[in-house]
C-alpha cells in the first residue's frame, strides 16, 4: 500500500512538472533573437522584394567590384530584426559573416528590415575613413530613402550601392589576393565547442543532482527535476554571457557614432553638394559570374549609419 501511494505521488509530481517545463521552454523561445540568415551569396533577400533579374544584376555588380578592388559588399533584406534594434542585429550579423578581408577589414553590409521600415549601412574598420558615418547617413537619407518611399526598392538599393562603391574606390587598399580558404567557416568552431562543453557539463550535473533528488522525489521525478535545474543554470549562464557581449558591442557602437557625428572624418565634405554620378552604372562591370560566397575574416566596430522610410 505504501509502495502504491509513493508511485501515485511520483505520477502526480511528473504531471505537475510537464506544464512547468512547457511554459519555461515557451517563455525562453519568446526571448530568442531573430535567427541570422546563412551567408551564401552577396545579395540575400528573405522578403521576395527583389525580382530574380534584379538580384542577379546586384550580384554581378558586387562580384565584379570585389574582383577589381578586393572589398566585399553585401545586401541583405529581412522581414524584421525582432526585439533587437537594427544596429544590434547588423553588428551581430557582421560578427558572424565576417565580410571583408582579414586584416584589411574592408567589408560593408547594407541591411534592410522591410516590415520595420528600417535600414542600416554597416562599415568595416578599414573603410571608416572613406565611408564615414556622416556619408553613410547622407546616402540613406538623400539617395535610398526617397526611392523607398516611392516604392522603388531596387532602384534605391542600386543607387545607394553606386555611391558606396564610388567611396570605396577612392580609398587606397591592398591589392586583391585570391583566397584558398574561408576564415569565416573556421570561426564557427568556437560556438560549436562551447555548445559541446555545456552539453557535457549539463549531463554531468544531471547525474550528480539525480543521486540526491531521487532519494526525496523518486527516480523519475528526481531525473526531471535534475534536468530542469541544470537547464535553468545553463540558460542563465548563456544569457549572462550574451548580455556582456551586447554591452561591449554597444560601447563600441557608441564610440563609433561619436567619432562620426561632428564630421571630423571628412564625411560631410567628401562629396561636396551632392553625390556626383556614382561609380559608373551597373553596365560598367560586365556580367561576371558568381557562385559560392563567404566572408574573408573582416572586422566591424559599429561604424556606419541607420535610417528609416
Secondary structure as UniProt FT lines:
FT   HELIX           2..30
FT   STRAND          43..45
FT   HELIX           52..69
FT   STRAND          72..78
FT   TURN            82..83
FT   HELIX           86..97
FT   TURN            102..104
FT   STRAND          107..113
FT   TURN            114..117
FT   STRAND          118..124
FT   HELIX           125..127
FT   TURN            128..130
FT   HELIX           133..138
FT   HELIX           139..144
FT   HELIX           145..149
FT   TURN            150..151
FT   HELIX           153..169
FT   HELIX           183..217
FT   HELIX           219..260
FT   TURN            261..262
FT   TURN            264..265
FT   TURN            267..273
FT   TURN            276..277
FT   HELIX           282..285
FT   STRAND          296..297
FT   STRAND          300..308
//
